[in-house]
Amino acid sequence: MRIRRTLFATLAVPGALLAQPRLDRTEESIRREIGKDREAQISYLERLVNIPSGTLNVTGVRDVGRVIGATLDSMGFQSRWVDVPEGMKRAGHLVSTHLGNPGSPRMLLIGHLDTVFEGPNQRFERVDTIGKGAGSSDMKGGDVIIVYALKALHATGALRNMNVTVVMTGDEEYPGDPLGEARAALIDVAKQSDLALAFEGGSRTTATIGRRSASGWTLRVTGQQGHSSGVFRSGYGAIYETARILDEFRRELASEENLTYNPGTIVGGSDVSYDTLTQRGASAGKTNIIAPITWVQGDLRAMNESQIERAQAKMKEIVARNLRGTTAQITFSEGYPPMAVTAGGEKLLSFYSDVSAALGYGVLTASDPARRGAGDLSFVAPFIDGVEGLGALGNGAHSPTESVSLPALTMQTERAALMLYRLSKQKADAVRRSPKM
């Protein structure tokens, strides 16, 4: 996807974001502070990574939140912990607010405290220019970029007049249900903000202003149990029916651009148990028994609501074409909404690109929405414009081999700090979405 790059260089453009080609004295000071704190930032990342905080580890997630909240409070923020209903079995969220000049834009910074993997084998390890460990890039790396960008702004006095709210969710990797309640705190802050900057995985050359939705589906298939010698005559069994359904998903929905539908887990046999909360299952059976039951869980990603509706209708149609002796049912769960590209998002991307160029890191373009996973920025997109991809550069996210580029932390922290500083000097109506949108 190519995004038209617009230059916002004169006051004649209504609501323009005013570009600045070079660094001023304050910006040079901000940059020096970030460079001076490089090793401290890496040590802070190590401290966070070494706190296991998988989404369902409520204690660990809160511990990470306490560390970050205390750091933000030392800079004049006021932090609070927002609990979610106990039945969600999630930790809740950190919300930290800094109030400055009433006329300055209200900026929302988004991160998250939880990780996919955790455990004793996922502690931080530094190997030359690489840091390894659970959440090192996704997204404790992004969290420390937020913290140290704000530290540099605080040290130079630039933070004083800024209106900044940091929201770090505790269940981004595996959100609680219902999602409306799980994201209520984030949405509430978005409604009181003018723009959002999100710190999921970063890039040297791109940022994100559009992304797909992410929702879930569960397929339950049953078949007539019997001796394997009777398969095909008495019925095909649950496993063959499941294979048919998944293959027809693959073949018949393939023409939809930017649509994906991934089966993530599958369990089948004569005796099956499956926990939808932990996404873990167990099965037992014999090779001479026609399998009577299968469970599949997957995700569905699309660019807009109409594409979601078309995909769901087609999947239901395919599921209903049962092989002999089988039945199947598919259900869909709510998820992350799609994030449409807006004119305001394009302006913010152009502004961020100008910041990057002024720092000597080159211009930025919009990333392909199909190449990004879901993120919390999607929940605020109906209310305010935003940019995603301001976070750490790394590899192996969501895997035991996750790593982060340590030198790139400096680049991303400089970009973030100067983005915040320059935005804070804009008029709020230059960054606020038009009521007509």
Secondary structure, DSSP 4 states (H G I P E B T S, - for coil): ---------STTSTTPPPP-SS--HHHHHHHHHHHHTHHHHHHHHHHHHTS--BTT-HHHHHHHHHHHHHHHHTTT-EEEEE---GGG----EEEEEE---TTS-EEEEEEE--BS--SGGG--EEETTEEESTTTTTTHHHHHHHHHHHHHHHHTTGGGG-EEEEEEES-SSS--SSHHHHTHHHHHHHHT-SEEEE-SS--SSEEBS-B--EEEEEEEEEE---BGGGBTTTB-HHHHHHHHHHHHHHHHSTTSTT-EEEEEEEEEESEEEEETTTTEEEEE--TTB---EEEEEEEEE-SSHHHHHHHHHHHHHHHTSPPTTEEEEEEEEEEEPPB---HHHHHHHHHHHHHHHHTTS---EEPPGGGS---THHHHTTTSEEEB--S--EE-TTSTT-EEEHHHHHHHHHHHHHHHHHHHTS-HHHHSPPTT-
